């Protein structure tokens, strides 16, 4: 049900590289995911006809998302999710498969499958930050229902494995760490989409992603460097974000756009630096994407980000981002030799991550369960 984003992209990356002895079916009938077509995985499905955003669209109330998912699960509304679930259930009935791999945490299939299932748990952000998700979040409820019953669990970082063992008491032997991969280093010239220097912020901005706290702590930087802007990928600014930007008179220095894969390459290649102040990530794919295009990287020293960034990134040490302006100033004042050294370190860090290796490891997990 995800149109774009790290999780669905990671699945398409490793599925597209599975060895020939692993046959698969992507069990959806309605889908708007952009990567399925980009990775040559598009098959017989149509666009979403009725998604969660269409459900009681004139109303907003607590538990609305939960209600939508329950009605879809039991086929009480004809949503795209319900159509996809019914399609999966028909495949379960045929029983002509060896392993099932759900791509998220809906427990609709429990009691309906007769074969082992593999669960990928990217992070436990909702468990550790209930203030952003609610204490009975659908992800949490799904993981609580599925983790014990899964035959094997895959995580994308050692940090997530530690969290999983601590929070859910999962046995070490039941978990495989399979890092996501990275694009090859790319030094080729790409014309900038903008005629001004810019900092880059990629993906979601709410809650634990720390966008608004970052803005408030960079006000002095934007005042000092009057030519620098910030480009954010994804949705237009919310009313709250716009209010904050207006308060600091920065509304003309911040920009949003939905970026294709090609535009993302240009954004990384021409950015002053990529800033990722998130409190919690399962892997942090944009970190490797930035390295791929020689973009300096500034990360929060939280969750898995030091594990993925290594010594190729610069880090915000303070959890409240109080030192972000100091660290960013280091990047802004770097000479060409320092920038090139950082770029070289990024290219070296990329060598630790491979989509083909990830795909081969997933294949071994599947084989081990047959």
Secondary structure as GFF3:
##gff-version 3
##sequence-region A 1 370
A	DSSP	alpha_helix	6	15	.	.	.	ID=ss1
A	DSSP	alpha_helix	34	38	.	.	.	ID=ss2
A	DSSP	three_ten_helix	52	54	.	.	.	ID=ss3
A	DSSP	alpha_helix	64	73	.	.	.	ID=ss4
A	DSSP	alpha_helix	80	94	.	.	.	ID=ss5
A	DSSP	beta_strand	99	102	.	.	.	ID=ss6
A	DSSP	beta_strand	116	120	.	.	.	ID=ss7
A	DSSP	alpha_helix	125	128	.	.	.	ID=ss8
A	DSSP	alpha_helix	130	133	.	.	.	ID=ss9
A	DSSP	alpha_helix	138	146	.	.	.	ID=ss10
A	DSSP	beta_strand	152	155	.	.	.	ID=ss11
A	DSSP	alpha_helix	158	168	.	.	.	ID=ss12
A	DSSP	three_ten_helix	172	174	.	.	.	ID=ss13
A	DSSP	beta_strand	175	177	.	.	.	ID=ss14
A	DSSP	beta_strand	198	201	.	.	.	ID=ss15
A	DSSP	three_ten_helix	207	209	.	.	.	ID=ss16
A	DSSP	alpha_helix	211	217	.	.	.	ID=ss17
A	DSSP	alpha_helix	219	224	.	.	.	ID=ss18
A	DSSP	beta_strand	229	233	.	.	.	ID=ss19
A	DSSP	alpha_helix	239	247	.	.	.	ID=ss20
A	DSSP	beta_strand	254	257	.	.	.	ID=ss21
A	DSSP	alpha_helix	261	270	.	.	.	ID=ss22
A	DSSP	beta_strand	273	276	.	.	.	ID=ss23
A	DSSP	alpha_helix	285	292	.	.	.	ID=ss24
A	DSSP	beta_strand	297	300	.	.	.	ID=ss25
A	DSSP	alpha_helix	305	309	.	.	.	ID=ss26
A	DSSP	three_ten_helix	310	312	.	.	.	ID=ss27
A	DSSP	beta_strand	314	316	.	.	.	ID=ss28
A	DSSP	alpha_helix	324	332	.	.	.	ID=ss29
A	DSSP	alpha_helix	336	350	.	.	.	ID=ss30
A	DSSP	alpha_helix	355	369	.	.	.	ID=ss31
###
